[in-house]
Amino acid sequence: MRSMTGFGRGEATVDQWKLEVELSGVNRKQIDVSVNLPSALSELEGDVRKRVTGEISRGRISVRVNLEHTGNRSAELAFDKDLARQYIEAAGIFSELGDIESRLTAADLFRAPGLFRLEDAEVEAGDLREGLLEAVENALTRLGEMQQQEGEHLREDLIERLNAIEGESNRIRQKAPEVPETYRENLMKRLRDKGLEIDLNDDRVLKEIGLFADRCDISEELTRIDSHLAQFRSYLESDEPVGRPLDFLCQEFNRELNTIGSKANDAEIAQGIVRSKTELEKIREQVQNVQ
């Protein structure tokens, strides 16, 4: 099991070009990949995106690529002579219009916008495609290792909380058969308090108790909870992405707990349901971190 959060860095070198790729992942219900490439490699965005989405099932992944020339000429200074001549001519015009100092220094020209620029060494994106994908692969490996490690911590926490819900379910199962008997005793007490003496074998009493026992029967819900627990644990042992099915199981858990809470009509069972739903809410929060 893997989490959605993590970081990975990968490198590759092609000729005199060094490629560095950084991947960072955060939580998101669906897959969302943001790619930040140098302009020289912009045409390779589709290749990078395809490779990342082939490995990541959900979460927001930010991809940042840095391209560096490792040779003697990584960039050179370009000088626009025509534009410089226009600056000098403009200074002369100002001098003719009035008493304005027109002498220009080299420092003045270096501050002039657009006069100087750094030109990167030329590169063909296609020549770096394999190297870029190699760096992406290395970064995905590191990211996967971190996500796997975080996923193990998540698994341990989820198992602990599943065990807590199972314990509550077992206590509820033991308590459930006592509920109709408690109801029968309370019913007879109320009748006696009203001054009504009715035989325990009276058909009306037996019918009322039978209807109540049917209404508060939670055996089906408890069976489904057992099934959900088994399925949840099975997903936790899977190497496949399980975030979405676990999220669905949390909804099913919640539905069964709500049904038991509405049918049981018993304070002790109700307390067990509250404790179970508290654990389930923590499970639901953790599942949002699972890929």
CORMOBEL-V806593 format. One record per run of one state. SS is the DSSP state (h for helix, s for strand, l for the rest). FROM is the first residue (numbers start at 1). LEN is the number of residues. If there is no record, write none. Layout:
# CORMOBEL-V806593
((SS | FROM | LEN) (SS | FROM | LEN))
This chain:
# CORMOBEL-V806593
((l | 1 | 2) (s | 3 | 1) (l | 4 | 2) (s | 6 | 9) (l | 15 | 2) (s | 17 | 10) (l | 27 | 4) (s | 31 | 6) (l | 37 | 2) (h | 39 | 15) (l | 54 | 5) (s | 59 | 11) (l | 70 | 5) (s | 75 | 5) (l | 80 | 1) (h | 81 | 17) (l | 98 | 8) (h | 106 | 6) (l | 112 | 4) (s | 116 | 5) (l | 121 | 4) (h | 125 | 69) (l | 194 | 9) (h | 203 | 13) (l | 216 | 3) (h | 219 | 18) (l | 237 | 6) (h | 243 | 22) (l | 265 | 2) (h | 267 | 21) (l | 288 | 2) (s | 290 | 1) (l | 291 | 1))
